[in-house]
Amino acid sequence: MIRDFSRIEVINRPNVGWSPDLFIGDNVNIEQNVHIICQCSVKIGSNVSITGFSVIVDTYHPIDHPEKLPKIGSRLPTKRTFVEIGDGTFIGMHSIIEPNVKIGKGCVIAAGSIVRSDIPDYSMAAGMPAKIVAQYNFTSNGWIYFSKNNND
């Protein structure tokens, strides 16, 4: 399901030597005003929920020289990039998933988080940048929360 006002964008640039590969699994909901940009590889597993106003991008704007043309907003990387989101993951409202990040299966990304690094399977992450705040324990069938001091 893709809700109103969401934008899913694939950037095809034949001069870089690859074609963009956007994959969305089964039973995925993409809520209102989500923006997904794929210039190389975005893979969203099955049973994923991406809640409103979230952004998933596998691209960035190189800033090697601020006065060089084309303008910074028109520049795109010449290196392969990716985003992977594992099966059963939940992305909270207003979250941002940056390039070259793998989020494991069964994860929870708290609302307003900025994910800049990998998140392992069955983890809960929160913050700017997102840090792991809990992991699911299958023996006790519950989330084990980390104290703030253990997650700095």
Steps between C-alpha positions, in 0.01 A plus 500: 500500500632843405316792657428839347778749437782247529781532247702205377777618271745298292793690349623337180847619396638284217844666521584343842503134392203370700124515496304585813354200681197576717340197667194511726391171657152365572256650749686833534320816598644836401305768680423860403775735384779240504785582261719219363789575261694221327803583286666159540338247738212521747362171631201498734410158636154352552265599782669838546314810622635841399299761684416854392749765398796260507785525249711216358785599268792309354652814357666823610639819346884504487642824637858470374518868397225749591553723194535223243219443250253346487350641818520273808129413481547358149802283583464126553756239607699295251540218755244227556276559801226301672235477769368167629205463736435150634173311519257603773665832580305806617621851407346766727362835379742768378796260496784538251694202366826620346710332227711187556297371793369149568215468747449139606179304524247558777637842590318800643626846403353758737321806364728785398815289483783555254657166410860550386645156579396136493240369745519126581202262486232535770631832631324819600679822407423860585656843476696733276714317407312181584656275763389157612286535814363144527516153349233232490575192710330187367563306824306745715272610213559867567711803428813547708561873541851635545576765757601836362857457628543172307393658171721811485 
